[in-house]
Amino acid sequence: MRRLVVLLMALPVAAVVMLLPAGIAAAATAAEATVAEATVAAPSGQDRAFLRAAHQTNLVEILAGELALRKSGSDEVRRHARLFVDEHRRLDTEVRALAKRLAISLPGAPTPAQQEQVTELSALSGTAFDTAWLSRQIAIHQQSRFAGRRQLAVGSDSQVKALARRAGPVIQAHLSILEETAGRRTPDAVEGGAGGQSGGEPVRSAPLGLGLVGVAVVLAAGALLVLAHRRRA
């Protein structure tokens, strides 16, 4: 009996299954497949961290967007905020569904640092709020884009990687919108109606280069006058 056990232990699993009765062999095969499937499907620490971070980012995006809808005086910022709230809610629905399927617990709130940033934004108003909101949104979306790319590079779970791949174009589209909007704003921007300006376009001072050219022209003209005066003398 001992020799038989030693012999069976030395054989590959497939060979052992062939030696067993049909019913026991089927059960053994099913058990082996279940173990193998569980081993492959188990999400890594990276997969878990990505889902948790994505969930917290979605939560803070929703909070910041709702804050902008209440406080911003810019139609453009409110339009962006409404879009971000809707799309991050949709993204978070996917995150929560996948986390539940993989038995991964998610935090109930944004990180303390994220909550502090929302609190700081809530203390601002007017142009200062809009400028800070745009700046903060750009930073958050850049971090999200980096996290998604990292998940695709080093993540192991195919479902989590697929989620990161689907979210990538959404994050990039938001970031492009934000950078375009921020690029059109200046520190001394004045909203339309506040100072008699029309169309809501910010007031921009004349470019510095044009001012320097004007000064150079005046100096050159003065030098020519001095030379002409000396020649006549």
C-alpha positions in Angstrom: 0.0 0.0 0.0 2.8 2.4 0.9 4.6 1.6 -2.4 1.3 2.4 -4.2 1.0 5.8 -2.5 4.6 6.7 -3.2 4.1 5.7 -6.9 0.9 7.8 -7.1 2.7 10.8 -5.5 5.4 10.6 -8.1 3.0 10.6 -11.1 1.7 13.8 -12.7 -1.8 14.8 -11.7 -3.2 13.9 -15.2 -1.8 10.4 -14.9 -3.2 9.9 -11.4 -6.7 11.0 -12.6 -6.5 8.4 -15.4 -5.9 5.6 -12.8 -8.9 6.6 -10.7 -12.5 5.4 -11.1 -14.6 7.6 -13.4 -16.6 9.4 -10.7 -13.6 10.1 -8.5 -11.5 11.2 -11.5 -14.2 13.7 -12.6 -14.3 15.2 -9.1 -10.6 15.4 -8.9 -10.5 17.2 -12.3 -13.2 19.6 -11.3 -11.3 20.4 -8.1 -8.1 21.0 -9.9 -9.8 23.4 -12.4 -11.4 25.3 -9.5 -8.1 25.7 -7.8 -6.4 26.8 -11.0 -9.1 29.3 -11.8 -9.0 30.8 -8.3 -5.3 31.2 -8.5 -5.4 33.0 -11.9 -8.4 35.2 -11.0 -7.1 36.4 -7.7 -6.5 40.2 -8.1 -3.0 41.5 -7.1 -2.2 44.2 -4.6 -1.8 46.6 -7.6 -5.3 45.6 -8.9 -6.9 46.3 -5.5 -5.0 49.6 -5.0 -6.1 50.8 -8.4 -9.8 50.1 -7.8 -9.7 51.8 -4.4 -7.9 54.8 -5.8 -10.2 55.0 -8.8 -13.2 54.9 -6.5 -11.9 57.7 -4.3 -11.0 59.8 -7.3 -14.5 59.4 -8.6 -16.0 60.4 -5.3 -13.9 63.6 -5.1 -14.7 64.4 -8.7 -18.4 64.2 -8.0 -18.0 66.4 -4.8 -15.9 69.0 -6.6 -18.2 69.0 -9.6 -21.3 69.6 -7.4 -19.4 72.3 -5.6 -18.7 74.1 -8.9 -22.3 73.8 -10.0 -23.2 75.8 -6.8 -20.4 78.3 -6.6 -18.9 79.0 -10.1 -19.9 82.2 -11.9 -18.6 80.8 -15.2 -21.0 79.0 -17.6 -18.0 77.2 -19.1 -16.8 75.9 -15.7 -20.4 74.8 -14.7 -20.7 73.0 -18.1 -17.5 71.1 -17.4 -18.6 70.3 -13.8 -21.9 68.9 -15.0 -20.2 66.6 -17.5 -17.6 65.4 -15.0 -20.2 64.6 -12.4 -22.3 62.5 -14.8 -19.3 60.7 -16.3 -17.5 60.0 -13.0 -20.7 58.6 -11.6 -20.9 56.2 -14.6 -17.2 55.3 -14.1 -17.7 54.7 -10.4 -20.7 52.4 -11.1 -18.3 50.2 -13.1 -15.7 50.3 -10.4 -18.1 49.3 -7.6 -19.6 46.5 -9.7 -16.2 45.0 -10.5 -15.0 45.4 -6.9 -18.0 43.6 -5.6 -17.4 40.8 -8.2 -13.8 40.4 -7.1 -14.7 40.7 -3.3 -12.6 43.9 -2.9 -13.7 46.3 -0.2 -13.8 50.0 -1.2 -13.4 53.1 1.0 -16.5 55.0 1.9 -15.1 58.5 1.2 -12.3 60.3 -0.6 -8.8 60.4 1.1 -8.3 63.0 3.8 -6.1 65.1 1.5 -8.8 65.1 -1.2 -11.5 66.1 1.3 -9.2 69.0 2.5 -8.8 70.2 -1.1 -12.6 70.3 -1.5 -12.9 72.3 1.8 -10.3 74.8 0.6 -12.1 75.2 -2.7 -15.4 75.8 -0.9 -13.8 78.8 0.9 -13.2 80.6 -2.5 -15.6 82.4 -4.8 -15.7 84.2 -8.1 -12.7 84.1 -10.4 -10.5 82.8 -7.6 -12.7 79.8 -7.3 -12.8 79.1 -11.0 -9.0 79.4 -11.4 -8.3 77.1 -8.4 -11.0 74.6 -9.5 -9.5 74.3 -13.0 -6.0 73.9 -11.6 -7.1 71.2 -9.1 -9.1 69.4 -11.8 -6.1 69.3 -14.1 -3.9 67.8 -11.4 -6.5 65.2 -10.4 -7.0 64.1 -14.1 -3.2 63.9 -14.7 -2.9 61.7 -11.6 -5.8 59.5 -12.9 -4.2 59.2 -16.3 -0.9 58.1 -14.7 -2.7 55.6 -12.5 -4.6 54.1 -15.5 -1.4 53.7 -17.5 0.4 52.1 -14.6 -2.5 49.6 -14.1 -2.3 48.6 -17.8 1.5 48.2 -17.5 1.8 46.3 -14.2 -1.7 45.1 -13.3 -2.5 41.4 -13.4 -6.3 41.1 -13.4 -7.7 41.2 -16.9 -11.0 42.7 -15.8 -9.4 45.5 -13.8 -7.1 46.3 -16.8 -10.1 46.3 -19.1 -11.8 48.8 -16.8 -8.7 51.0 -16.8 -8.6 50.8 -20.6 -12.2 52.0 -20.9 -11.7 54.8 -18.5 -8.6 56.1 -20.2 -10.2 58.0 -23.1 -12.7 59.6 -20.7 -10.0 60.9 -18.4 -8.0 62.1 -21.4 -11.0 63.9 -22.9 -11.6 65.7 -19.6 -8.0 66.7 -19.3 -8.0 68.1 -22.8 -11.1 70.2 -22.0 -9.6 71.5 -18.8 -6.2 72.4 -20.3 -7.9 74.2 -23.2 -10.1 76.2 -20.8 -7.3 77.0 -18.4 -5.1 78.2 -21.3 -7.7 80.8 -22.3 -7.9 82.3 -18.8 -5.5 84.9 -17.4 -4.9 86.0 -13.8 -6.6 89.4 -14.6 -9.5 87.9 -16.4 -12.8 89.7 -16.1 -16.1 87.9 -16.6 -18.5 89.5 -19.1 -20.9 91.9 -17.4 -18.7 92.6 -14.4 -16.8 95.5 -16.0 -18.8 96.3 -19.1 -17.0 93.7 -21.3 -19.0 91.7 -23.8 -19.1 88.0 -24.6 -17.6 86.8 -21.4 -14.1 86.9 -22.9 -11.3 87.8 -20.5 -9.6 91.2 -20.8 -6.0 90.8 -21.9 -3.3 93.4 -21.8 -1.2 94.2 -24.9 1.6 91.7 -25.5 4.9 92.7 -23.9 6.7 92.4 -27.2 4.6 95.1 -28.9 5.4 97.5 -26.1 9.1 96.9 -26.5 8.9 97.5 -30.2 7.2 100.8 -29.6 9.9 101.9 -27.3 12.6 100.9 -29.8 10.9 102.9 -32.5 10.8 106.1 -30.4 14.4 105.7 -29.4 15.5 105.2 -33.0 13.6 108.3 -34.1 15.2 110.4 -31.4 18.7 109.2 -32.5 18.0 110.2 -36.1 16.9 113.7 -35.1 20.1 114.2 -33.0 22.3 113.1 -36.0 20.5 115.4 -38.4 20.9 118.3 -36.0 24.6 117.7 -35.7 25.1 117.6 -39.5 23.4 120.9 -40.0 25.5 122.4 -37.2 
